[in-house]
């Protein structure tokens, strides 16, 4: 039978309002990406005009890069990757001063993730050599906080974000499982030492085992446990489902998520002290950002239930977005430290921005996944160069989700920008067979499209 193609452009003024999402009205993909761009652009501008407070290979910067990578994957703008590549070049692709100090090789996450896109050996050559040594070391010391143990072992909870994902992403980059296996083994060692099974939370380090808050509770730091949760889901993201230790990681994640959900404050955040929030009455966005990121990743990947945790996640995201200044500066970020401390609207730091962008990247996916009135089409460009791609969606797939008899009833939008995009309709004779969207993708990015009725 003959085939014909009908191309039509959908004009925004004809379509009325957007289909309502199951979350609150503010949680649409384009509004989330608008907030992410606003925060990311403010941070880069501040770094370029005011300067870098810490070295570019520092852990604070490494945490920011994690979020900037997540944003770059959605932005479809090579500018953001170019900035991150320039960071690596400025560092000469080195890690920090102390070779086995997790804070100093947190930046290895960036190098490995960039390598998976661009396949440039120099991006990971030095970090891989370091990781080979880390894997070979016996790691038999106690994690008690003495004799500078932090320079050799993951003896404090912050390290759970810095070290494990760095090794895990190196396995993803190289295909060599030894880095991931070592990462999980060391994760379990640190968990056995720092995790309080009764409270289902992590102590910062052994110095806090017997400390108490003003209200007599144990000292559990919001950002510290945020570091753990963020590091845990990043580790899980590269751990195969058949890995023999994966179930232990998942169980830990589920238990901590349940506990943290119960500790969320009325303002949607987690205050600096998890068990004594009244002593630190302001919200705190770095811990909240990492916890929101982890929980949302857990829902998106089927580890925890959407119905149970969506209200917690949405409140957390609201607490984060309401902390963004009109110019894009993220406030309420507790200063660098090792324990709960006071924080205010004007306080910011780069790791808080990293947490915000990580949370936003998962909130974006959540906003698309839980709308029953549209079809999502996704284009991925895993190559190191820009590409044009055409996404084809079978008409039968569309009509299973959308009540439409005629493709002229449909509207297609870029989910990140909200812009209307042209939709191609392919026919076999008089029968509609598929619709398609053609898009240009920057290297290492993904485009998401929502197809719904007008």
Secondary structure, DSSP 8 states (H G I E B T S, - for coil): --EEEEEE---GGGS-S----SS-TT--HHHHHHHHHHHHHHHHHHHHHT--SS-TTSHHHHHHHHHHHHHHHHH--HHHHHHHHHHHHHTTT---SSTT-HHHHTTHHHHHHHHHHH--GGGTHHHHHHHHHHHHS---S---S-TTGGGTS--STTHHHHTHHHHHHHHHHH--THHHHHHHHHHHHHHHHHEETTTTEE-SSGGGTT-B-TTS-B--BHHHHHHHHHHHHHHHHTS-TT-TTHHHHHHHHHHHHHHHHHH--TTSS--SBSS-GGGG-S--HHHHHHHHHHHHHHHHTTSS-HHHHHHHHHHHHHHHHTTB-TTS-B-----S-SS-----TT---HHHHHHHHHHHHHHHHHHHHT-TT-EEEEEE--SSS-EEEEEEEEHHHHHHHS--SSGGGEEEEETTT--B--EEEEEETTEEEEEEEEEEE-TT-EEEEEEEE-
